[in-house]
């Protein structure tokens, strides 16, 4: 006697439990990552302004490098989740190891490029003469930890694909605590200054990478998966990640254009823009947590040949994304009298900030849908479409944003252009989701 299919209400509850179980720990891990830079800034800030300025430039360069390679996590999550859905855990971990080996290779390349070019990169980012030596020192030392940082990205993708977001949370918390202790001990206790902060971060990152590798290696031995590098597998991982790299670079271009335009509007506008952008990024962590759950869940359903389950999960996560966006938007509006004075006491900046902030608050439901659909299509391995859609979005946004100063627009107009950008993203992703062409079942796409 065959088992009756689950009722729609029961299926929704199942999806809700899966989303919560994956998204909540993922959110904690996402929030823990930027705390590394905050700890470094807090410790180095007491050494002096040039040291802090140097750290700021070096940290921006490092975070840019890591954000470019975030595809290591995204592509690995989707590939591993498909294998999990197909019931082949050995192949899933083998796929994950290919991503980890790719991360190591890319990390070595980045070190080889960064060490000799560090002074030039620091100068390119506009470091002052007093800050440049500290920025160069921090960048050169910290670059030694880039392979570990990239391994963390790839290994995080492995565990997400295995439907485990708790371990990344625990590792992130441990890494944050170790980084804080090492920074204080090496900067002040050992008297190493900025170099001590950089070494503390490198050691913490290497420890995090080691913790991930222990977990992955144990899983590989348990399921009989090979740990040796496989040229074909590494090449396949790179090919799967290439479209996501294009998507990420296009998104970074959008943010850089927005910041450049805000800078042309004047000091007050760029100051207010940085505050709005910081809050926008913070809210993105909450929405990205749901997207991460989407990557894991959708990949698993497609790997299990459950196309209808993938469709239902997609619909439910879109509802979650829209609802989360509404909640975040309301929180911004209600709490604005409390947090705006924390960022600035300049009345001109506050007056410029408020209307732009309201635009962001109203657009959060759109952002919620965008993040979720982005995660769904990543989980489906639909990287080529995501790359093309983001290039279209960039082509629409760039001329509109660049015309803002020419037509006398201010920061609010710029953030209306950002809302246009998110709306275009939503439309392109929604059309793809509705078409069903992203639904390709099986252990591989």
C-alpha positions as CSV (number, residue, x, y, z in Angstrom):
1,X,0.0,0.0,0.0
2,X,1.5,3.3,-1.1
3,X,1.8,6.2,1.3
4,X,-0.4,9.1,0.6
5,X,1.3,12.3,-0.3
6,X,1.7,14.9,2.4
7,X,-1.2,17.5,2.6
8,X,-0.2,21.0,1.5
9,X,-0.4,22.3,5.0
10,X,1.9,19.5,6.3
11,X,4.3,20.2,3.4
12,X,4.4,23.9,4.3
13,X,5.2,23.1,7.9
14,X,8.0,20.7,6.7
15,X,9.4,23.5,4.5
16,X,9.1,26.0,7.4
17,X,11.0,23.6,9.8
18,X,13.8,23.1,7.2
19,X,14.1,26.8,6.5
20,X,14.3,27.7,10.1
21,X,16.8,24.9,10.9
22,X,19.1,26.1,8.2
23,X,18.6,29.8,8.1
24,X,18.9,30.7,11.8
25,X,22.5,29.2,12.3
26,X,23.4,30.6,8.8
27,X,22.5,34.1,10.0
28,X,24.6,33.7,13.1
29,X,27.6,32.7,11.0
30,X,27.1,35.5,8.5
31,X,27.0,38.1,11.3
32,X,30.1,36.7,12.9
33,X,32.2,37.2,9.8
34,X,32.2,41.1,9.7
35,X,32.9,41.0,13.5
36,X,36.5,40.0,12.6
37,X,37.1,43.4,11.0
38,X,35.3,45.2,13.9
39,X,37.6,43.5,16.4
40,X,40.7,44.4,14.5
41,X,39.5,48.0,14.1
42,X,38.7,48.3,17.8
43,X,42.2,47.0,18.8
44,X,44.2,48.9,16.2
45,X,42.2,52.1,16.7
46,X,43.9,52.6,20.1
47,X,47.3,52.6,18.4
48,X,46.6,55.8,16.4
49,X,44.8,57.3,13.5
50,X,47.3,56.3,10.8
51,X,47.3,52.7,12.0
52,X,43.5,52.6,11.9
53,X,43.4,54.2,8.5
54,X,46.0,51.7,7.2
55,X,43.9,48.9,8.5
56,X,40.8,50.3,6.9
57,X,42.4,50.3,3.4
58,X,43.9,46.8,3.8
59,X,40.7,45.4,5.2
60,X,38.7,46.8,2.2
61,X,41.1,45.1,-0.2
62,X,40.9,41.8,1.7
63,X,37.1,41.8,1.9
64,X,36.9,42.6,-1.8
65,X,39.1,39.6,-2.6
66,X,37.0,37.3,-0.4
67,X,33.7,38.6,-1.8
68,X,34.9,38.0,-5.4
69,X,35.6,34.3,-4.5
70,X,32.3,33.7,-2.6
71,X,31.3,31.5,-5.5
72,X,33.4,28.8,-3.8
73,X,30.7,28.6,-1.2
74,X,27.7,29.0,-3.5
75,X,28.7,26.6,-6.3
76,X,29.9,23.9,-3.8
77,X,26.6,24.1,-1.8
78,X,24.5,23.4,-4.9
79,X,26.7,20.6,-6.2
80,X,27.0,18.8,-2.8
81,X,23.2,19.2,-2.0
82,X,22.3,17.5,-5.3
83,X,24.5,14.5,-4.5
84,X,22.9,14.4,-1.0
85,X,19.4,14.4,-2.5
86,X,20.5,11.6,-4.8
87,X,21.6,9.6,-1.7
88,X,25.3,9.5,-2.6
89,X,27.1,11.0,0.3
90,X,30.5,9.7,-0.8
91,X,30.1,11.6,-4.1
92,X,28.8,14.6,-2.3
93,X,31.9,14.9,-0.1
94,X,34.1,14.1,-3.1
95,X,32.5,17.0,-4.9
96,X,33.1,19.2,-1.9
97,X,36.8,18.2,-1.8
98,X,37.1,19.4,-5.4
99,X,35.9,22.8,-4.3
100,X,38.3,22.9,-1.4
101,X,41.3,22.0,-3.6
102,X,40.2,24.8,-6.0
103,X,40.1,27.2,-3.1
104,X,43.7,26.3,-2.1
105,X,44.9,26.8,-5.7
106,X,43.2,30.2,-6.0
107,X,44.6,31.2,-2.5
108,X,48.2,30.4,-3.6
109,X,47.6,32.5,-6.8
110,X,46.2,35.4,-4.8
111,X,49.3,35.4,-2.4
112,X,51.6,35.3,-5.4
113,X,49.9,38.4,-6.8
114,X,49.4,40.3,-3.5
115,X,52.8,40.1,-1.9
116,X,54.8,42.0,-4.6
117,X,51.9,44.4,-5.5
118,X,50.8,45.3,-2.0
119,X,52.3,48.8,-2.0
120,X,50.7,49.6,-5.4
121,X,47.3,48.2,-4.3
122,X,47.4,50.4,-1.2
123,X,48.3,53.4,-3.2
124,X,45.5,52.6,-5.7
125,X,43.0,52.7,-2.9
126,X,44.1,56.1,-1.9
127,X,46.0,55.5,1.4
128,X,47.7,58.6,2.7
129,X,51.5,58.7,3.1
130,X,51.3,58.1,6.8
131,X,48.8,55.3,6.6
132,X,50.3,53.5,3.6
133,X,53.1,51.7,5.5
134,X,50.7,50.2,8.0
135,X,48.3,49.2,5.2
136,X,51.1,47.5,3.3
137,X,52.3,45.6,6.4
138,X,48.8,44.5,7.3
139,X,47.9,43.5,3.7
140,X,51.1,41.5,3.1
141,X,50.8,39.5,6.4
142,X,47.0,39.0,6.1
143,X,47.3,37.8,2.5
144,X,49.1,34.7,3.9
145,X,45.7,33.8,5.4
146,X,43.8,34.1,2.1
147,X,44.1,30.3,1.3
148,X,42.6,29.6,4.7
149,X,39.8,32.1,4.1
150,X,39.0,30.6,0.7
151,X,39.1,27.0,2.2
152,X,36.6,28.3,4.8
153,X,34.3,29.5,2.0
154,X,34.5,26.2,0.1
155,X,34.2,24.0,3.3
156,X,31.2,26.1,4.4
157,X,29.6,25.3,1.1
158,X,30.3,21.6,1.7
159,X,28.5,21.6,5.0
160,X,25.6,23.7,3.8
161,X,25.2,21.2,1.0
162,X,25.1,18.5,3.6
163,X,22.3,20.4,5.3
164,X,24.5,21.4,8.2
165,X,24.6,25.2,9.0
166,X,25.3,24.6,12.8
167,X,28.9,23.6,12.4
168,X,29.8,26.8,10.4
169,X,28.1,28.8,13.2
170,X,30.2,27.1,15.9
171,X,33.4,27.6,13.9
172,X,32.6,31.2,13.3
173,X,32.0,31.9,17.0
174,X,35.3,30.1,17.9
175,X,37.2,32.0,15.2
176,X,35.8,35.3,16.4
177,X,36.8,34.6,20.0
178,X,40.3,33.4,19.0
179,X,40.8,36.4,16.8
180,X,39.8,38.8,19.6
181,X,42.2,37.1,22.1
182,X,45.1,36.9,19.6
183,X,44.7,40.5,18.5
184,X,44.9,41.8,22.1
185,X,47.8,39.5,23.0
186,X,49.9,40.2,19.9
187,X,49.2,43.9,19.4
188,X,49.6,44.9,23.1
189,X,51.1,41.9,25.0
190,X,53.8,41.2,22.4
191,X,54.0,44.8,21.2
192,X,53.7,43.9,17.5
193,X,51.3,46.7,16.7
194,X,49.5,46.5,13.3
195,X,51.5,43.4,12.4
196,X,50.3,41.7,15.5
197,X,46.7,42.3,14.5
198,X,47.4,40.8,11.0
199,X,49.1,37.7,12.5
200,X,46.3,37.2,14.9
201,X,43.7,37.2,12.1
202,X,45.8,34.9,10.0
203,X,46.2,32.4,12.9
204,X,42.5,32.5,13.6
205,X,41.6,32.0,10.0
206,X,44.0,29.0,9.7
207,X,42.4,27.5,12.8
208,X,39.0,27.9,11.3
209,X,40.1,26.2,8.1
210,X,41.7,23.4,10.1
211,X,38.5,22.8,12.0
212,X,36.5,22.6,8.8
213,X,39.0,20.2,7.2
214,X,38.8,17.9,10.2
215,X,35.0,17.7,9.9
216,X,35.2,17.2,6.1
217,X,38.0,14.6,6.3
218,X,36.1,12.6,9.0
219,X,33.1,12.6,6.7
220,X,35.2,11.5,3.8
221,X,36.7,8.6,5.7
222,X,33.3,7.6,7.1
223,X,31.8,7.3,3.6
224,X,34.9,6.2,1.7
225,X,35.4,9.3,-0.3
226,X,38.8,10.1,-1.8
227,X,40.7,13.1,-0.5
228,X,43.2,13.4,-3.3
229,X,43.0,16.3,-5.8
230,X,41.1,15.3,-9.0
231,X,42.0,17.5,-12.0
232,X,38.7,16.9,-13.8
233,X,36.7,17.6,-10.6
234,X,38.6,20.8,-9.8
235,X,38.1,22.0,-13.4
236,X,34.4,21.2,-13.1
237,X,34.2,23.2,-9.9
238,X,35.9,26.2,-11.6
239,X,33.5,26.0,-14.6
240,X,30.5,25.9,-12.3
241,X,31.8,28.9,-10.3
242,X,32.7,31.0,-13.3
243,X,29.2,32.3,-14.0
244,X,28.7,33.1,-10.3
245,X,32.0,35.0,-10.4
246,X,30.5,37.1,-13.2
247,X,27.4,37.7,-11.2
248,X,29.4,38.7,-8.1
249,X,31.6,41.1,-10.1
250,X,28.5,42.7,-11.6
251,X,27.0,43.2,-8.2
252,X,30.2,44.7,-6.9
253,X,30.2,47.0,-9.9
254,X,26.7,48.2,-8.9
255,X,27.8,49.0,-5.4
256,X,31.0,50.7,-6.5
257,X,29.1,52.9,-9.0
258,X,26.6,53.9,-6.3
259,X,29.4,54.9,-3.9
260,X,31.2,56.8,-6.7
261,X,28.0,58.7,-7.5
262,X,27.3,59.5,-3.8
263,X,30.9,60.8,-3.5
264,X,30.2,63.2,-6.4
265,X,27.1,64.5,-4.6
266,X,29.2,66.0,-1.8
267,X,30.6,65.1,1.7
268,X,27.2,65.2,3.4
269,X,25.7,62.8,0.8
270,X,28.5,60.3,0.9
271,X,28.5,60.3,4.7
272,X,24.8,59.6,4.7
273,X,25.2,57.0,1.9
274,X,27.7,55.1,3.9
275,X,25.3,54.8,6.8
276,X,22.4,53.7,4.6
277,X,24.7,51.2,2.8
278,X,25.9,49.8,6.2
279,X,22.3,49.2,7.3
280,X,21.4,47.8,3.9
281,X,24.3,45.3,4.2
282,X,23.2,44.4,7.7
283,X,19.7,43.6,6.6
284,X,21.1,41.6,3.7
285,X,22.6,39.2,6.3
286,X,19.1,38.2,7.4
287,X,17.8,37.8,3.9
288,X,20.9,36.0,2.8
289,X,20.4,33.4,5.5
290,X,17.1,32.5,3.9
291,X,18.8,32.4,0.5
292,X,21.4,30.0,1.9
293,X,18.6,27.7,3.2
294,X,17.2,27.9,-0.4
295,X,20.5,26.8,-1.9
296,X,20.7,23.7,0.3
297,X,17.0,22.7,0.2
298,X,16.5,23.2,-3.6
299,X,19.7,21.4,-4.5
300,X,18.6,18.4,-2.3
301,X,15.1,18.2,-3.8
302,X,16.5,18.4,-7.4
303,X,19.1,15.7,-6.6
304,X,16.3,13.5,-5.3
305,X,14.3,14.0,-8.6
306,X,11.6,15.7,-6.6
307,X,10.6,18.6,-9.0
308,X,7.3,19.3,-7.3
309,X,9.0,19.5,-3.9
310,X,11.5,22.0,-5.4
311,X,8.6,24.1,-6.7
312,X,6.8,24.1,-3.4
313,X,9.9,24.9,-1.5
314,X,10.6,27.8,-3.9
315,X,7.1,29.2,-3.4
316,X,7.3,28.9,0.4
317,X,10.8,30.6,0.6
318,X,9.6,33.5,-1.6
319,X,6.8,34.0,1.0
320,X,9.4,33.9,3.7
321,X,11.6,36.4,1.9
322,X,8.8,38.8,1.3
323,X,7.6,38.6,4.9
324,X,11.1,39.0,6.2
325,X,11.5,42.1,4.0
326,X,8.3,43.6,5.4
327,X,9.5,43.0,9.0
328,X,12.9,44.5,8.3
329,X,11.3,47.5,6.6
330,X,9.0,48.2,9.6
331,X,11.9,47.8,12.0
332,X,13.9,50.4,10.1
333,X,11.0,52.9,10.2
334,X,10.1,52.3,13.8
335,X,13.7,52.3,15.2
336,X,15.1,55.2,13.0
337,X,14.9,57.8,15.9
338,X,17.1,55.6,18.0
339,X,19.8,54.4,15.7
340,X,20.3,57.5,13.4
341,X,21.9,59.5,16.3
342,X,24.3,56.6,16.9
343,X,25.8,57.0,13.5
344,X,26.0,60.8,13.3
345,X,25.2,63.9,15.2
346,X,25.5,66.1,12.1
347,X,22.0,67.5,11.4
348,X,22.7,67.9,7.7
349,X,23.7,64.3,7.4
350,X,20.6,63.2,9.4
351,X,18.3,65.2,7.1
352,X,19.9,63.8,4.0
353,X,19.8,60.3,5.5
354,X,16.2,60.0,6.5
355,X,14.3,60.1,3.1
356,X,16.9,57.7,1.6
357,X,16.5,55.4,4.5
358,X,12.7,55.4,4.0
359,X,13.2,54.4,0.4
360,X,15.3,51.4,1.6
361,X,12.7,50.4,4.2
362,X,9.9,50.4,1.6
363,X,12.0,48.3,-0.9
364,X,12.9,45.6,1.6
365,X,10.1,43.2,0.5
366,X,11.6,43.4,-3.0
367,X,15.0,42.7,-1.6
368,X,13.6,39.7,0.3
369,X,12.2,38.2,-2.9
370,X,15.4,38.9,-4.8
371,X,17.7,37.2,-2.2
372,X,15.5,34.1,-2.0
373,X,15.1,33.6,-5.8
374,X,18.9,34.2,-6.1
375,X,19.4,31.4,-3.6
376,X,16.9,29.1,-5.3
377,X,18.6,29.5,-8.7
378,X,22.0,29.0,-7.1
379,X,20.8,25.8,-5.5
380,X,19.6,24.7,-8.9
381,X,23.0,25.3,-10.4
382,X,21.5,27.9,-12.8
383,X,24.6,30.1,-12.7
384,X,24.6,31.1,-16.4
385,X,21.2,32.7,-16.1
386,X,22.2,34.5,-12.9
387,X,25.3,35.9,-14.6
388,X,23.3,37.1,-17.6
389,X,20.5,38.5,-15.4
390,X,23.0,40.5,-13.3
391,X,24.7,41.9,-16.4
392,X,21.3,43.1,-17.7
393,X,20.7,44.7,-14.3
394,X,24.1,46.4,-14.3
395,X,23.4,47.7,-17.8
396,X,20.1,49.2,-16.7
397,X,21.4,50.6,-13.4
398,X,24.7,52.2,-14.5
399,X,23.3,54.9,-16.8
400,X,20.5,55.8,-14.5
401,X,22.8,56.1,-11.5
402,X,25.4,58.1,-13.4
403,X,22.7,60.6,-14.5
404,X,21.6,61.4,-11.0
405,X,24.1,64.2,-10.4
406,X,23.6,65.6,-14.0
407,X,19.9,66.0,-13.3
408,X,20.4,67.5,-9.9
409,X,19.3,64.5,-8.0
410,X,20.4,63.8,-4.4
411,X,21.0,60.7,-2.3
412,X,17.3,59.8,-2.2
413,X,17.3,59.8,-6.0
414,X,20.3,57.5,-6.0
415,X,18.6,55.1,-3.7
416,X,15.6,55.1,-5.9
417,X,17.9,54.0,-8.6
418,X,19.1,51.3,-6.3
419,X,15.5,50.3,-5.8
420,X,15.1,50.2,-9.6
421,X,18.2,47.9,-9.7
422,X,16.6,45.5,-7.2
423,X,13.3,45.6,-9.1
424,X,15.0,44.6,-12.3
425,X,16.7,41.8,-10.5
426,X,13.4,40.7,-9.0
427,X,11.7,40.7,-12.5
428,X,14.5,38.7,-14.2
429,X,14.7,36.2,-11.4
430,X,10.9,35.8,-11.1
431,X,10.6,35.2,-14.9
432,X,13.1,32.4,-14.6
433,X,11.5,30.9,-11.6
434,X,8.1,31.0,-13.2
435,X,9.4,29.4,-16.4
436,X,10.5,26.3,-14.6
437,X,13.6,26.0,-16.8
438,X,15.8,26.0,-13.7
439,X,14.3,22.7,-12.6
440,X,16.8,20.1,-13.8
441,X,16.7,17.0,-11.6
442,X,19.4,14.4,-11.0
443,X,22.7,14.1,-9.1
444,X,24.3,16.6,-11.6
445,X,22.9,19.4,-13.6
